[in-house]
């Protein structure tokens, strides 16, 4: 395996860009005396947006076991903790794969 300077520079540029955006957000927030309500609302929406980008493709592209596991996780998550939600989804997927097949 040879050293590829171009690829190393691309990786370095990606690392610098990632670091700059993370530290830039931190510096911007710490310099504010108070966070405006619209910024706070946007920051509060980030976890739901990230979760949606992770779950939606699995639901629409995955098989039936994925769809059923996500539906089970949704209903369990409305009532119980995240751990039980994960366990329920895992049980659905494993049961589906061992009884019906992948």
MODELLER restraints for C-alpha pairs under 7 A, 6 or more apart:
rsr = mdl.restraints
at = mdl.atoms
rsr.add(forms.Gaussian(group=physical.xy_distance, feature=features.Distance(at['CA:58:A'], at['CA:66:A']), mean=6.70, stdev=0.5))
rsr.add(forms.Gaussian(group=physical.xy_distance, feature=features.Distance(at['CA:59:A'], at['CA:66:A']), mean=6.22, stdev=0.5))
rsr.add(forms.Gaussian(group=physical.xy_distance, feature=features.Distance(at['CA:59:A'], at['CA:67:A']), mean=5.19, stdev=0.5))
rsr.add(forms.Gaussian(group=physical.xy_distance, feature=features.Distance(at['CA:65:A'], at['CA:92:A']), mean=6.92, stdev=0.5))
rsr.add(forms.Gaussian(group=physical.xy_distance, feature=features.Distance(at['CA:65:A'], at['CA:93:A']), mean=5.22, stdev=0.5))
rsr.add(forms.Gaussian(group=physical.xy_distance, feature=features.Distance(at['CA:65:A'], at['CA:96:A']), mean=5.99, stdev=0.5))
rsr.add(forms.Gaussian(group=physical.xy_distance, feature=features.Distance(at['CA:66:A'], at['CA:93:A']), mean=6.73, stdev=0.5))
rsr.add(forms.Gaussian(group=physical.xy_distance, feature=features.Distance(at['CA:68:A'], at['CA:92:A']), mean=6.95, stdev=0.5))
rsr.add(forms.Gaussian(group=physical.xy_distance, feature=features.Distance(at['CA:69:A'], at['CA:89:A']), mean=4.32, stdev=0.5))
rsr.add(forms.Gaussian(group=physical.xy_distance, feature=features.Distance(at['CA:69:A'], at['CA:92:A']), mean=5.38, stdev=0.5))
rsr.add(forms.Gaussian(group=physical.xy_distance, feature=features.Distance(at['CA:69:A'], at['CA:93:A']), mean=6.03, stdev=0.5))
rsr.add(forms.Gaussian(group=physical.xy_distance, feature=features.Distance(at['CA:70:A'], at['CA:89:A']), mean=6.42, stdev=0.5))
rsr.add(forms.Gaussian(group=physical.xy_distance, feature=features.Distance(at['CA:72:A'], at['CA:88:A']), mean=6.56, stdev=0.5))
rsr.add(forms.Gaussian(group=physical.xy_distance, feature=features.Distance(at['CA:72:A'], at['CA:89:A']), mean=6.08, stdev=0.5))
rsr.add(forms.Gaussian(group=physical.xy_distance, feature=features.Distance(at['CA:73:A'], at['CA:85:A']), mean=4.78, stdev=0.5))
rsr.add(forms.Gaussian(group=physical.xy_distance, feature=features.Distance(at['CA:73:A'], at['CA:86:A']), mean=6.67, stdev=0.5))
rsr.add(forms.Gaussian(group=physical.xy_distance, feature=features.Distance(at['CA:73:A'], at['CA:88:A']), mean=6.18, stdev=0.5))
rsr.add(forms.Gaussian(group=physical.xy_distance, feature=features.Distance(at['CA:73:A'], at['CA:89:A']), mean=5.37, stdev=0.5))
rsr.add(forms.Gaussian(group=physical.xy_distance, feature=features.Distance(at['CA:76:A'], at['CA:84:A']), mean=7.00, stdev=0.5))
rsr.add(forms.Gaussian(group=physical.xy_distance, feature=features.Distance(at['CA:76:A'], at['CA:85:A']), mean=5.32, stdev=0.5))
rsr.add(forms.Gaussian(group=physical.xy_distance, feature=features.Distance(at['CA:77:A'], at['CA:85:A']), mean=5.19, stdev=0.5))
